[in-house]
Amino acid sequence: MIDFTKIKKQYDYLVVGSGLFGSVFAHEANKRGKKCLVIDKRLQSGGNVFCENVEGINVHKYGAHIFHTNDKKIWDYVNSFVEFNRYTNSPLANYKGTLYNLPFNMNTFYQLWGVKTPEEAKEKISSQIEKNKLAIPSNLEEQAVSLVGTDIYEKLIKGYTEKQWGRPATELPAFIIKRLPVRFTYDNNYFNDKYQGIPIGGFNKLIDGLLKDIEVRLGTDYFQDRAYWNSIADNIVFTGSIDQYYDYQFGQLEYRSLKFEHEIHNVPNYQGNAVINYTEREIPYTRIIEHKHFEFGNQPKTVITKEYPADWTPEKEAYYPINDQRNNAVFAKYRALAENEENVIFGGRLANYQYYDMHQVVASALKTASLHFAPKMDIAI
């Protein structure tokens, strides 16, 4: 039997997972002269931002990823590895064959009611809210109607949300929707952030830039030989599921998953837009992505992806944490264990049981690295 305690440490940091958090932390450690090894159970690096080249198109294999931020430092940071294009996310909603602009704005209100001024739109929404006013909404449906009225809810929220969560809106808690942004301008830009775009050449370029000169081993599952991997590095940076790290001792955390169907079409343009949501309950997928539009492609063929919400089981990819009372209580127990670790750093959406946008992951990894590598001050007593 191997005595792992006698194995000489080969690395300063073993980074488990090559997604954005792991890649940014590894880059920052390497920049400070630390020797890192990054391992990932998948056969490609990048986590869920990985793009697969199909017919000359960068296909977002694990769902659409659009980088957006108001933080210039974060924007400059990612652009130091790869130049980002000027893509602006302007999705459409298809409800029973009729198209509506998203987010909810004056174009949407004109399509719904024929109103042309902000005052007309406000009056329409207010009258519907007043008609269905409740003191305290008890579920998601009541909460949504109290924010935007019945027409927007029925056509653009209800079916999409029920598909996403796999339950009727009347059975979903109200806190899921804290607010619904409504714009009284003719502006189809989905994000309010100042900076927005897609890496020119795809997100793989960003990951490759972050992991340049760092040793990476793919197809390598940390949990298949955990004692060995722990033995070869002074520190572990763990970006996987925190409940799995602690052998599920407090129970499994729950997620929603996704299923993707990728299709190649022998036409140069399938739907004319990168993202179209399907908001009626009867259509099983929530949206169709046409990937070439993220990079303004003119390839002779196109690739689309239909995105289906799915119940999560341990063998499926965990996408959206179900941050209800029960799961948050379980996570708090795992987090308490994590805070007592001396040589293990937890980061990313799975380790923190929290949904993150990409800029938030990058910011979190940079902050974690900055604090970790900050000079340790001797405190005189």
N, C-alpha and C positions, 0 to 999 in steps of 0.2 A: 504494500500500500504506500502510495506517495505521501511524503510528509511535506505539504505545501508551505509550511512555515519556514522551511529551509531553502526554498527557491529564491534566488536573488531577484530583486525587483528590477524589471527591465524598463519600466515606463514610470513617468511621474503621474500620468493620468490615463486611465482606461475610460473611454467614452462609449457608453452603451446606447447606440442609436445615432444615425447619421442625418436626422432631420435638421431643421433650422437651429433649434437650441443646441444640440450636440455639435453641429458644424461650427456655429459661431463661437461657442466656448472653446472648442479645440483650436480654432484659429487664434483666439486671444491668448491661450496658453502657449501655443507654439511661438507666437510673437514675443513672448516673454522668456523664451529659451527653454521651455518645458517640453519634454519628450512625451508625445501622445500616441495612443493607439485607438482608433475608432473601429468599433465592430457593429455589424448590423445583420439581423437574421434574413433580411431581404437580399435579393441578388443585385440590387442597385442601391446607390446612395441617394439621399435627399428626402427620405421619408415620404410624406404625402404630397410634396411639391414636385416629385419626380415627373419628368415628361418623357414620353416615348415617341420617337420619330416614326411617323407612319405617312407614307406618300409625300415625304418632305415637309410634313406638318408636325409641329410640337404638340402632341396630345397630352393634356393634363390627365394622367391616368387615374388619379385618385380624387377627381373633382376639380372644378374650376378654381384657380388661385389668382387673385388680382391684388397686387401690392398697393396699399394706400396708407398714407400717414400725414399728419400735420407737423411731424418732428423733422426739421431739416437735417439734424445730425444723423438720424436713422436713415433718411433718404440718401444723404451723401455717403453714408457707410456702405449701403448695398450697391450704390452706383460706383463705388471704388473697385468693385469686383467685376461688374458687367454694366454696360449702359442700358438704361430702361427706356422703353418707347413711350409714346404719348397716349396709349390706350385709355379711354374713358368708359367706365362701365355704365351702360344705359340699357338695362334689360327691359323686356316686354313681358306682359302677362297675356296669356291666351285663355279666355273663358268662353267655352262653347263656341269657338270659332271667331270670336271678336277679340281684337287686340287692344290692349290698354298700356299706356306708358307707366313705367315705374322709375323712381318712387312716386308716391301719390303727389301729384302736382297739377298745375292748371291744365296741362294737356290731358291728364287722366279725368279731371272733372268735366272738361268739355266732351270727352268721349262718353262719359257716364250720363251727363244731364244736358249737354249743350250750352252750359254756362260759359261766359267769356270774361267775366271780371272776378277778381278776388272776393268782392263783397257778395256776389251771387253765390259763389262756391261756399263761402263761410255760412251764409244763410241756409243753404241746403243741408250742409253737414249739421249745423246747430239744431235745425228743426227735427232731424232724425234722432239726434242725441236726446233732445228734450222729450220727445215722444216715448223714448224707451228708458228714461232716466231711472236709475236705481241708487239707493243710498250707498250700498257697498256691494260691488259686483262679486258674485260667489264663484264664478268660473271664467274661463278664458273667453267664451262667447260673450258673456255679459260685459266683461272688461273691454273687449274690442269694440262692441257697439257703443259703449259709453265714451269711447275715444274718437271714433270716426263715423258712427252711424251704421245703418243697416245695409245700404247699397254697397259701400266699399267692403264691408265685412263679408257679405254673402258672395260677392263676385271675386274678390281678390285675396281674401284671408282664410275663410272657413275651410274650403276643400284642401288648399295647400297645407294648412296647419295640421289638419286631421291626418293627411297622408304622412306628413313629417313625423308626427308623434305616434301614429298608429292607434289613435283613440278619438272618439267624438270630442268636439271642442267643449261641450257641456261637462265633460268629465276631466278636463284639464284645469289645473289651478290658474287662478287669475294672474298670479305674479309672473307667469311666463311672459306676458306682454305688459311691460311697465309703461311703455309709451309707443306711439306709432307716429313717426315723423310725417307731417303734412306740410307741403310747400305751396304757397300761393303765388308761385312764379312759374313761368313756362321753362322749366329746367329739368332735363331728364338725366342729369348726372347723379348716379345713385349715391355716391359718397360725397360728403362735404369736405373731405380732406384736401389740402392744398396740393399734395404730391400723389401721383397715381400712375401706374403703368405696369408693363410686363417686361422682363429682361429680354433684350434683343437676342434671339437664339434660344430662348426658353430658360426655365428655372434651373436646369442642370448646369448652366454656365455659372450661376451664382454659387451653387454648391461646390462645383469644381474649383472655383476661385477661393472659397473658404477653406477647402481641404487640400489645397496645393501644398506639396512638401510634407504632408502628414500621412502616416501609414494607415491604410484602411483595409479591413478584411470583411468581405461580404459573404453572405450565406453562412453566417456564424451566429449561433444562438447562445447568448450568455447563459441561459438557464440549463443548457445541456451539460455544461462543465463549469458550474459557478465557482467552485472552490479554486480551480486552476486560474480562471480569469481574475479572481480577487487576489491571487497570490503574486501576480506579475506586475502589479502597479501599486504605487503608494496611495493613490486616491481613485475613487470611482465617481464618474459622472453618469448618473442613471436617468434616462429619459423615457423609460417604458412605464408600464402600469404599476403604480405604487402598491396596489393590493397584491399583485403577483410577486413583487420584490419581497414582501413579508408573508409569502406563502398563504395568502387569503385567510390569515388567522382571525380576522374580524368579519369575514364574509367578502363576497365579490361586489365590487362597485358595478353599477349598471350603466349601459350606454344605449344609444340608438346607432344603428349601422346603416350602410348604404350599399346598393348593388349598382354596377355600371354595365351598360350594354353599349359597346363601341361598334359603329357601323361605317364602312367606307362607301361613299356614293360617287358614281361616275358622272358627277356634275361639278362645275366650279363653285357653285353657291347654293346651299340647301335651303337656308331660312333667312339669309340676309342680315343676321344679327348673331352676336356671340352667345347670348343667353336669352332664351324664351321660357318663362315659367308657365306651367299648365295648372291652373288654379281650381279646376273642377274636380270633385272627389272621384268621379267615374273613370278618369284617366289615371292609371296606376303610377306613372312617373311624375315627378315634380317639375322637371325641366329638361330641355334639350340644349346641349352645349355644341356649338359649331366652332371648333378650335382655331381654325385658320384666321378668324376675325380678330383674335387677340393680338395677332402680329401682322394684320393687314395683308394676308397671303393671297397670292394669285395663282396657286397651283391648279392644274387641270382637274384634279379630283378634290373631294372634301371628306372630312371625318367628323361624324357627330357622335355624341354620347347621350344616351338616355339615363337619367339618374333616378333610381328607385329607392325610397326609404325602406328600411328593413329592420325587423326585430334583431336584437343583438344576442349572439351566443359566443362563448369564449373562442371558438375557432374563426369567428368573423372579425373584421377590422372594427375597432372601437372609434367612432367618429364624434358623437355628441354626448357628453356626460349628462346624465339625468340628475340635475342638482336639486332634488327634492329633499325633504327633511330627513328621510331615512338614509339616503346615500351620503348626504353631507355629514351626518352624524358618524357614519362608518369612516368616511374620509378623515374626519377630525382625529380619530383614533390612530390611523396610519400616520397622519401628519405629526402627531405627538411623538411617535417612534422616530420618524425621520429627523426631527429637530434635535434628537439626542445622539445622532450619528456624528462621529468625529472625522471620518475620512470618506464620507459619501455625500455627494451633492445631487439633489433632485431638481429636475427642471423640465419644462415643456408641459403640454396639455395633459398627457397621461399621468405624469408624475404629480402634477398639481391638480388633477381632476377638474379642469377648467377649460372652457372653450376659449381659444385665443385667435385673433387675427395675426397675420404674419408679422406685421410691424411690432406687435406686442411681444411675440416670441423673441424677436431680435433684441428688443429693448430689455427684456427680462434676462436674456443670456449675457448681454453686455454689462448689465448691472450686477449680475451674479459674479461674473469674472472680475469686475472692478473691485467689488467688496472682498472677494476671495484673495486677490493678489495685492490688496492694499497693504502698505507696510504695517507690520504688527508693532504697536506702541507698548513699551514697557510702562506700566502704571506703578508709580511709587506709592507705597502705603504709609 
